[in-house]
Amino acid sequence: MISLKRVYMIVAAVFLIIVLGLIAFTSWYTVDESEQAVILTFGKAQEGTTEPGLHFKLPWPIQSVEKLSKETFSLQFGFQEEKGEVKEFPAETKMITGDENIVLADLVVQWKITEPTKYLYNSLEPKEILYDATASSLRSIIGSSKIDDALTSGKADIEANVRDLLSTLIKEYDIGISILAVKLQDVELPNDEVRKAFTNVTDARETMNTKINEARKYENQRMNEAEGEKAAIILNAEGDRAERIEKARGEVAVFDKLYEEYRTNSAITRERLIIETIEQVLPNAEVYIMNDDGNTMKYFPIRPLETKVDDTKKGSEDNG
């Protein structure tokens, strides 16, 4: 028979092996790149670990590890999409706008866990808190917006306002979550007839905006053309002005020279001016200078001689 002492030794050896195995298997843990870990010492949360790899801790039951994902989660408010099928919850998405119209609004909230300790132990159901805060934020912003803004061009502002309000609420709840983005999926009217009428109004508004943009484009085109014509007129006027100024300066210079000659010899200058004026007024007239006593003055027939000389010169050139 096996002695009692030997039985105790076997039991002690088995217990030691179990303890050593437990220490060996519970003193190490790994963190994946997409994970973050929280260390618990006798159930009390310590600092978290976000660096991937193999890490050491005290064996169980002294320390244990809780792992959470670092990925970005999506909260679907008002609908649920699974395996390509969309299930809607109109009772949750029905809300009243600031001008007392009913709309159906659903959205997607992108969020992630940034403080794992608070996410695990500051609340029992952090996802439910996030969902309720999302519903409250969306209803608050829609309730202060007009239906035109909710259905048309004001969606971006509504998304930004919902994101800001939701981030403020989550920060006050202190549940270790950060809001990354808010995206409105659909904002619709509950009645088909009303929806069709509003669609017609929206189409008319878009047509109006298109016409306004075309008119502004035409206005800008005509304004540019008018500015170009204006600049051309001003440039021509400046050129004409400069030309007239230079011409006037030239005439002044000629007058000054004539005046100097007149001061030097007034009689000759006066006769010269008279003759030049007659030549300008009557360019084809024959000018004869008569005596002052009224008698005919013999003159040298220079005009016929000039004509004869010119004819002779022309004939010589032709013969040559």
C-alpha positions in Angstrom: 0.0 0.0 0.0 1.1 3.6 -0.7 1.9 5.4 2.5 0.0 8.5 3.5 3.2 10.6 3.2 3.7 9.6 -0.4 0.1 10.6 -1.2 0.6 14.0 0.3 3.8 14.4 -1.7 1.9 13.5 -4.9 -0.9 15.9 -4.2 1.6 18.6 -3.3 3.5 18.0 -6.6 0.3 18.1 -8.6 -0.8 21.3 -6.9 2.6 22.9 -7.5 2.4 21.9 -11.2 -1.1 23.4 -11.4 0.1 26.6 -9.7 3.2 26.9 -11.9 1.1 26.3 -15.0 -1.4 28.8 -13.9 1.3 31.4 -13.3 3.0 30.6 -16.7 -0.3 30.8 -18.7 -1.7 33.9 -16.9 1.4 36.1 -16.6 1.5 37.0 -20.2 -1.0 38.5 -22.6 -1.0 39.8 -26.2 -2.5 42.9 -27.6 -3.4 43.0 -31.3 -2.9 46.2 -33.4 -6.7 46.7 -33.5 -7.0 46.2 -29.7 -6.5 48.1 -26.5 -6.3 46.4 -23.0 -7.3 47.4 -19.5 -5.4 45.8 -16.6 -7.4 44.9 -13.5 -5.7 44.4 -10.1 -8.0 42.5 -7.7 -10.9 43.9 -9.8 -9.7 47.5 -9.8 -8.9 49.0 -13.2 -5.3 50.2 -13.8 -3.7 51.9 -16.7 -4.6 50.5 -20.1 -2.2 49.1 -22.8 -2.5 50.2 -26.4 0.9 49.1 -27.7 0.6 45.9 -29.7 2.6 42.9 -28.8 3.4 40.6 -25.8 3.0 42.1 -22.3 3.7 40.8 -18.8 1.2 41.0 -15.8 0.8 39.4 -12.5 -0.8 36.0 -12.6 -4.5 35.4 -12.0 -6.3 36.0 -9.7 -4.1 39.0 -8.9 -4.4 40.7 -12.3 -6.7 40.1 -15.2 -7.1 41.7 -18.7 -10.1 43.2 -20.5 -9.6 43.9 -24.2 -11.5 46.4 -26.3 -11.4 47.2 -30.0 -9.8 50.4 -31.4 -11.8 50.3 -34.6 -14.4 52.9 -35.6 -17.9 51.9 -34.9 -21.1 53.0 -36.6 -24.3 53.6 -34.8 -27.4 53.4 -37.1 -30.2 55.5 -35.8 -33.7 54.9 -37.2 -32.7 51.9 -39.3 -30.7 48.7 -39.2 -28.8 47.2 -42.2 -27.8 43.6 -42.0 -26.7 41.4 -44.9 -27.8 44.0 -47.5 -31.4 44.3 -46.0 -32.5 47.5 -44.4 -35.0 47.5 -41.6 -36.6 50.9 -40.8 -38.0 52.2 -37.5 -40.3 55.1 -38.4 -41.5 55.5 -34.9 -38.0 56.6 -33.8 -37.3 58.8 -36.8 -40.5 60.8 -36.8 -39.9 64.3 -35.4 -41.2 67.9 -35.7 -39.3 70.7 -37.3 -39.1 74.3 -36.0 -41.9 75.4 -38.3 -44.2 72.6 -37.1 -43.8 70.1 -39.9 -43.3 66.4 -39.5 -40.3 64.7 -41.0 -38.6 61.3 -40.9 -34.9 61.6 -40.2 -32.3 58.9 -39.7 -28.5 59.1 -39.5 -25.3 57.3 -38.9 -22.9 58.2 -36.1 -19.2 57.1 -36.3 -17.6 56.7 -32.9 -14.7 55.0 -31.2 -13.5 54.0 -27.7 -10.8 56.5 -26.6 -10.8 55.8 -22.8 -11.4 52.1 -22.3 -11.4 52.2 -18.5 -14.3 54.7 -18.5 -16.1 52.8 -21.2 -16.0 49.6 -19.1 -16.8 51.0 -15.7 -18.4 54.4 -15.8 -21.7 53.1 -17.1 -23.4 49.8 -17.5 -24.6 50.3 -21.1 -22.5 52.9 -22.9 -24.0 52.0 -26.3 -27.5 52.7 -25.0 -26.4 56.0 -23.6 -24.9 56.9 -27.0 -28.1 55.9 -28.8 -30.3 57.9 -26.5 -28.0 60.9 -26.7 -28.0 60.7 -30.5 -31.9 60.7 -30.5 -32.0 63.6 -28.2 -29.4 65.6 -30.2 -31.1 65.0 -33.5 -34.6 65.9 -32.2 -33.2 69.0 -30.7 -31.5 70.3 -33.8 -34.4 69.3 -36.1 -36.8 71.0 -33.7 -34.9 74.2 -34.2 -34.6 74.0 -38.0 -37.0 74.8 -40.8 -38.3 72.0 -43.0 -36.7 73.6 -46.1 -33.3 73.4 -44.4 -33.9 69.8 -43.3 -34.9 68.6 -46.8 -32.6 70.7 -49.0 -29.5 72.8 -48.5 -29.4 72.9 -44.7 -28.4 69.2 -44.2 -24.7 70.0 -43.8 -25.5 72.6 -41.0 -27.8 70.1 -39.3 -25.1 67.4 -39.3 -22.5 69.8 -37.9 -24.9 71.0 -35.2 -25.9 67.4 -34.2 -22.3 66.4 -34.0 -21.4 69.3 -31.8 -24.4 68.8 -29.4 -23.8 65.0 -29.3 -20.1 65.5 -28.6 -21.0 67.8 -25.7 -23.4 65.3 -24.2 -21.0 62.4 -24.5 -18.3 64.5 -22.8 -20.6 65.3 -19.9 -21.6 61.6 -19.5 -17.9 60.7 -19.4 -18.2 57.2 -20.8 -14.9 57.1 -22.7 -16.4 57.6 -26.2 -15.4 60.1 -28.9 -17.7 61.2 -31.8 -16.0 61.2 -35.1 -18.7 62.1 -37.6 -22.5 62.4 -38.1 -24.1 61.7 -41.4 -27.8 62.2 -42.2 -29.0 59.3 -44.3 -32.5 60.3 -45.2 -34.8 63.2 -44.3 -38.3 62.6 -45.8 -41.9 63.7 -45.4 -44.2 61.0 -44.1 -47.0 61.5 -46.7 -46.5 60.6 -50.4 -48.6 63.5 -51.6 -46.9 66.0 -49.5 -43.5 64.6 -50.5 -44.4 64.9 -54.2 -45.5 68.5 -53.7 -42.4 69.4 -51.8 -40.3 67.7 -54.5 -42.0 70.0 -57.1 -41.2 73.0 -54.9 -37.6 71.8 -54.6 -37.3 71.4 -58.4 -38.8 74.8 -59.0 -36.3 76.3 -56.5 -33.4 74.6 -58.3 -34.7 75.9 -61.6 -34.9 79.3 -60.2 -31.3 79.1 -58.9 -30.2 77.9 -62.3 -31.9 80.8 -64.0 -30.4 83.2 -61.5 -26.9 81.8 -62.1 -27.3 82.1 -65.8 -28.5 85.7 -65.5 -25.6 86.5 -63.2 -23.3 84.9 -65.8 -24.8 87.0 -68.6 -24.6 90.1 -66.4 -20.9 89.5 -65.7 -20.3 88.9 -69.4 -22.0 92.2 -70.4 -20.3 94.1 -67.6 -16.9 92.8 -68.8 -17.7 93.8 -72.4 -18.9 97.2 -71.2 -15.8 97.7 -69.2 -13.7 96.8 -72.3 -15.6 99.3 -74.4 -15.3 101.9 -71.8 -11.5 101.4 -71.6 -11.3 101.6 -75.4 -13.2 104.8 -75.5 -11.1 106.3 -72.7 -7.9 105.2 -74.5 -9.1 106.7 -77.8 -10.0 109.9 -76.0 -6.7 110.1 -74.3 -5.0 109.6 -77.7 -7.1 112.3 -79.3 -6.4 114.6 -76.4 -2.7 114.1 -76.7 -2.8 114.6 -80.5 -4.7 117.9 -80.1 -2.4 119.1 -77.4 0.7 118.4 -79.6 -1.0 120.0 -82.6 -1.8 123.1 -80.5 1.7 123.2 -79.2 3.0 123.1 -82.8 0.6 125.9 -83.9 1.7 128.0 -80.9 5.4 127.4 -82.0 4.6 128.5 -85.6 2.8 131.5 -84.3 5.7 132.4 -82.0 8.1 132.2 -85.0 5.8 134.3 -87.2 5.4 136.8 -84.4 9.2 137.1 -84.1 9.5 137.6 -87.9 6.6 140.1 -87.8 8.4 142.1 -85.1 11.6 142.1 -87.2 9.9 143.0 -90.5 6.2 143.5 -90.3 5.5 144.7 -93.9 7.2 141.7 -95.6 5.6 139.3 -93.1 2.2 140.8 -93.6 2.4 140.4 -97.4 3.7 136.9 -97.0 0.8 135.9 -94.8 -1.7 137.5 -97.2 -0.2 135.6 -100.2 -0.1 132.3 -98.3 -3.7 132.8 -97.2 -4.8 133.4 -100.8 -3.0 130.3 -101.9 -4.8 128.3 -99.3 -8.2 129.7 -100.0 -7.8 129.8 -103.8 -5.2 127.2 -104.6 -5.9 127.2 -108.4 -6.1 130.9 -109.0 -3.5 133.0 -110.8 -2.1 135.7 -108.7 -1.1 139.0 -110.2 0.5 141.8 -108.3 -0.7 145.3 -109.4 0.6 148.8 -108.7 -1.0 150.9 -106.2 -2.0 153.6 -108.7 -4.4 151.2 -110.5 -2.4 151.0 -113.7 -1.7 147.6 -115.2 1.8 146.4 -114.4 3.9 144.6 -116.8 4.8 141.2 -115.5 7.0 138.4 -116.5 4.9 135.5 -117.9 6.4 132.9 -115.7 3.3 130.6 -115.7 3.4 129.8 -119.4 7.1 129.4 -119.3 6.8 126.9 -116.4 4.2 125.0 -118.4 6.4 124.9 -121.4 9.5 123.8 -119.5 7.5 121.1 -117.8 6.2 119.8 -121.2 9.7 119.8 -122.7 11.1 117.9 -119.7 8.3 115.4 -119.9 9.0 114.8 -123.6 12.7 114.4 -123.1 12.0 111.8 -120.4 9.6 109.9 -122.8 12.2 109.9 -125.6 14.9 108.8 -123.3 
